[in-house]
């Protein structure tokens, strides 16, 4: 008897959604019920349909995938969510798992591992890659050596990442649907927490810690 794992794909790029559907449609047990291109569409669908697993992109305009994850878990604590990201595991994986995600996967590994991850999560487990498992194990007992960027809130980290790649305050404000004043406040907090004096310091740190690709 086949399963019927009802799935929702949330990603702002239609070409990515189509690629994920092609991967999942090869498996008779997985049924892609619907898809959403932003957080508002996703919340509407989640409120109207029951999904076994939500595949959620972490990088979306406006409300980020991490913020949407927190919203989903606050409304439906038992909802299983697999985070799919273009970012390497050392950047967002720990944050998403702490926020309640059932797994974290990079987009480049989706073609090989997505189906297995969905099966594992559907059966009550959590999906993490072997390399992510090593990162998490290494982090245990090393609280004294927490890197500066780990001290940032999720929104602060999002702004930090955008400043690091050279985006201006007004550009960040538009992309995140915030006021320039609010973005400037986040920038000030970041500089204070990380003890930086300029955007150049911030960018150099991000490059040195492989948090951005330049």
C-alpha positions as CSV (number, residue, x, y, z in Angstrom):
1,X,0.0,0.0,0.0
2,X,1.5,3.3,-1.1
3,X,1.7,6.4,1.1
4,X,0.2,9.7,0.2
5,X,2.6,12.3,1.6
6,X,0.8,15.6,0.9
7,X,3.4,18.3,0.3
8,X,3.5,22.1,-0.1
9,X,6.4,23.8,-1.9
10,X,7.2,27.4,-0.9
11,X,9.8,29.2,-3.1
12,X,9.7,32.5,-4.8
13,X,11.3,31.2,-8.0
14,X,8.9,29.3,-10.3
15,X,11.7,27.4,-12.0
16,X,12.9,26.1,-8.6
17,X,9.3,24.9,-7.8
18,X,9.1,23.2,-11.2
19,X,12.4,21.4,-10.6
20,X,11.3,20.2,-7.1
21,X,8.0,19.0,-8.5
22,X,9.8,17.0,-11.2
23,X,11.9,15.3,-8.5
24,X,9.0,14.5,-6.3
25,X,6.6,13.4,-9.0
26,X,8.9,10.5,-9.8
27,X,7.9,9.1,-6.4
28,X,4.3,7.6,-6.2
29,X,4.2,8.1,-2.4
30,X,4.7,11.9,-2.5
31,X,1.9,14.2,-3.7
32,X,2.7,17.9,-4.3
33,X,-0.7,19.3,-3.4
34,X,0.1,23.0,-4.0
35,X,2.8,25.6,-4.2
36,X,3.4,29.2,-3.1
37,X,5.7,32.0,-4.2
38,X,5.6,34.1,-1.0
39,X,4.8,33.9,2.7
40,X,1.3,35.3,2.3
41,X,0.3,32.7,-0.2
42,X,1.8,30.0,2.0
43,X,-0.1,31.0,5.1
44,X,-3.3,31.1,3.2
45,X,-2.8,27.6,1.9
46,X,-1.6,26.2,5.3
47,X,-4.8,27.6,6.9
48,X,-7.0,25.9,4.3
49,X,-5.3,22.6,3.7
50,X,-3.5,19.9,5.7
51,X,0.0,19.2,4.5
52,X,2.2,16.4,5.8
53,X,5.4,18.3,4.9
54,X,6.2,21.8,3.8
55,X,9.3,22.4,1.7
56,X,10.3,25.9,2.5
57,X,13.0,28.1,0.9
58,X,14.8,30.2,3.5
59,X,15.5,33.2,1.2
60,X,12.4,35.0,0.0
61,X,11.6,38.7,-0.5
62,X,9.7,40.4,2.3
63,X,9.1,37.9,5.1
64,X,12.0,35.4,5.0
65,X,11.6,31.7,5.2
66,X,13.0,31.7,8.7
67,X,10.3,34.2,9.8
68,X,7.6,32.2,8.0
69,X,8.9,29.0,9.8
70,X,8.4,30.7,13.1
71,X,4.9,31.8,12.1
72,X,4.0,28.3,11.0
73,X,5.3,26.6,14.2
74,X,3.5,29.1,16.3
75,X,0.1,28.4,14.6
76,X,0.7,24.6,14.0
77,X,3.4,23.4,16.4
78,X,3.3,19.9,14.9
79,X,3.7,20.9,11.3
80,X,6.8,19.3,9.7
81,X,8.9,21.7,7.7
82,X,12.0,20.9,5.5
83,X,14.1,24.0,4.9
84,X,15.7,24.1,1.5
85,X,18.4,26.7,0.9
86,X,21.1,27.9,-1.4
87,X,23.2,28.7,1.6
88,X,25.7,26.3,3.0
89,X,24.8,24.5,6.2
90,X,27.1,26.4,8.5
91,X,25.1,29.6,7.9
92,X,21.4,28.9,8.6
93,X,21.0,25.3,9.5
94,X,21.4,25.7,13.3
95,X,19.0,28.6,13.3
96,X,16.3,26.8,11.4
97,X,16.6,23.6,13.5
98,X,16.3,25.6,16.7
99,X,13.3,27.4,15.3
100,X,11.5,24.0,14.8
101,X,12.4,22.8,11.3
102,X,12.4,19.0,10.8
103,X,15.4,19.2,8.5
104,X,17.8,21.4,6.5
105,X,19.0,20.7,2.9
106,X,21.0,22.7,0.4
107,X,19.4,23.1,-3.0
108,X,22.4,21.5,-4.7
109,X,21.8,18.3,-2.9
110,X,18.0,18.2,-3.5
111,X,18.2,16.1,-6.7
112,X,20.0,13.3,-4.8
113,X,18.5,13.5,-1.3
114,X,15.1,15.2,-1.3
115,X,13.0,12.1,-1.5
116,X,14.9,10.4,1.2
117,X,14.6,13.5,3.4
118,X,10.9,13.6,3.0
119,X,10.5,9.9,3.9
120,X,12.6,10.3,7.0
121,X,10.7,13.4,8.2
122,X,7.4,11.8,7.4
123,X,8.4,8.8,9.6
124,X,9.0,11.1,12.5
125,X,12.8,11.7,12.1
126,X,14.8,14.8,11.4
127,X,16.9,15.2,8.3
128,X,20.5,16.5,8.5
129,X,23.4,15.7,6.2
130,X,26.5,14.0,7.6
131,X,28.5,17.3,7.2
132,X,25.8,19.2,9.2
133,X,25.9,16.5,11.9
134,X,29.6,17.2,12.3
135,X,29.0,20.9,12.5
136,X,26.4,20.4,15.3
137,X,28.6,18.0,17.2
138,X,31.6,20.4,17.1
139,X,29.3,23.2,18.4
140,X,28.5,21.2,21.6
141,X,30.5,22.4,24.5
142,X,32.1,25.3,22.6
143,X,29.8,28.1,23.8
144,X,32.9,30.1,24.8
145,X,33.9,30.2,21.1
146,X,30.6,31.2,19.6
147,X,31.4,33.3,16.5
148,X,30.2,36.9,16.4
149,X,27.6,36.4,13.8
150,X,25.9,33.7,15.9
151,X,25.0,36.5,18.4
152,X,22.8,38.2,15.9
153,X,19.0,37.8,15.8
154,X,17.6,36.2,12.7
155,X,16.6,39.6,11.2
156,X,19.9,41.2,12.1
157,X,21.7,38.3,10.4
158,X,19.6,38.8,7.3
159,X,20.5,42.5,7.2
160,X,24.2,41.7,8.0
161,X,24.3,39.3,5.0
162,X,22.8,41.9,2.7
163,X,25.2,44.7,3.8
164,X,28.1,42.3,3.4
165,X,27.4,41.8,-0.3
166,X,27.3,45.5,-0.8
167,X,23.6,46.4,-0.7
168,X,22.7,49.9,0.4
169,X,20.3,50.7,3.3
170,X,17.5,51.8,0.9
171,X,17.9,48.7,-1.2
172,X,17.7,46.5,1.9
173,X,14.6,48.4,3.1
174,X,12.8,47.9,-0.2
175,X,13.7,44.2,-0.4
176,X,12.7,43.5,3.3
177,X,9.7,45.8,3.2
178,X,11.1,47.9,6.0
179,X,11.8,51.6,6.5
180,X,15.3,52.9,5.9
181,X,15.3,54.0,9.5
182,X,14.6,50.5,10.8
183,X,17.3,49.0,8.6
184,X,19.8,51.6,9.9
185,X,18.8,50.7,13.4
186,X,19.5,47.0,12.6
187,X,22.9,48.0,11.1
188,X,23.8,49.9,14.3
189,X,23.0,46.9,16.5
190,X,25.0,44.6,14.2
191,X,28.0,47.0,14.4
192,X,27.8,47.2,18.1
193,X,27.4,43.4,18.7
194,X,30.2,42.5,16.3
195,X,32.4,45.5,17.3
196,X,32.8,46.7,13.7
197,X,33.3,50.3,12.7
198,X,32.5,50.1,9.0
199,X,30.8,48.1,6.3
200,X,34.2,47.1,5.0
201,X,35.0,45.4,8.4
202,X,31.7,43.6,8.1
203,X,32.3,42.4,4.6
204,X,35.8,41.2,5.3
205,X,34.5,39.2,8.3
206,X,31.8,37.6,6.1
207,X,34.3,36.6,3.5
208,X,36.8,35.3,6.0
209,X,34.1,33.1,7.6
210,X,32.7,32.0,4.2
211,X,29.3,33.4,5.0
212,X,29.0,35.0,1.5
213,X,30.3,34.2,-2.0
214,X,32.3,37.0,-3.6
